[in-house]
Amino acid sequence: MEIKEWVGQARNLFIKKEYLQIILPIEEKIVEFNGINEKLFVRFSKKAPFIEVIDRSIPQLRVNFTKDGWESLYSGSQRLSLLLKLNDASFDGNYRLLLLIETIFQYTGVESDKKLLENC
C-alpha cells in the first residue's frame, strides 16, 4: 500500500470513529512522509477532513522510510519506534508529533486487523 492510500484509510477511520478525534492536534500540524518512490505532505488537524494530503508546506516533522520500513509499519508487524531503532525509518523534527503519528498508525493497524477478521 502506498502512503497516500494509508492517508485515505486514516481519514475514514477518524470520520467514522468520532471518539478518536480527541488525539488529533488542535492546531494543524504538517508531516512530510518520504518513501522510496513517494513524497507527501500530510496535514493533521481536529478540523474535518482531519488528515489530508496537501501540495507543499513547511513540515514540523519529516519521516523517511525504507521500502521494508514502510511495509512493516503498514502491515502492523513493526511499530514506528522499532523501525527507528532498526534504521528502517528516520525522522527530523517534533518528537511529540512523531508519537502522535505512531498512535495513528496503531489505530489504523487495529482497524485493518478487524476487517481481516470480518472477512474470514
Secondary structure as the mmCIF struct_conf table of DSSP 4:
data_model
#
loop_
_struct_conf.conf_type_id
_struct_conf.id
_struct_conf.beg_label_comp_id
_struct_conf.beg_label_asym_id
_struct_conf.beg_label_seq_id
_struct_conf.end_label_comp_id
_struct_conf.end_label_asym_id
_struct_conf.end_label_seq_id
HELX_RH_AL_P HELX_RH_AL_P1 ILE A 3 LYS A 16
HELX_RH_3T_P HELX_RH_3T_P1 GLU A 18 ILE A 23
BEND BEND1 LEU A 24 LEU A 24
BEND BEND2 ILE A 26 GLU A 27
STRN STRN1 LYS A 29 ASN A 34
BEND BEND3 ILE A 36 ASN A 37
STRN STRN2 LYS A 39 PHE A 44
BEND BEND4 LYS A 46 LYS A 47
TURN_TY1_P TURN_TY1_P1 ALA A 48 PRO A 49
BEND BEND5 PHE A 50 PHE A 50
STRN STRN3 ILE A 51 ILE A 54
BEND BEND6 ASP A 55 ASP A 55
BEND BEND7 GLN A 60 GLN A 60
STRN STRN4 LEU A 61 PHE A 65
HELX_RH_AL_P HELX_RH_AL_P2 LYS A 67 SER A 75
TURN_TY1_P TURN_TY1_P2 GLY A 76 GLY A 76
BEND BEND8 SER A 77 GLN A 78
HELX_RH_AL_P HELX_RH_AL_P3 LEU A 80 LYS A 85
TURN_TY1_P TURN_TY1_P3 LEU A 86 ASN A 87
BEND BEND9 ASP A 88 ASP A 88
STRN STRN5 ALA A 89 GLY A 93
HELX_RH_AL_P HELX_RH_AL_P4 TYR A 95 ASN A 119
#
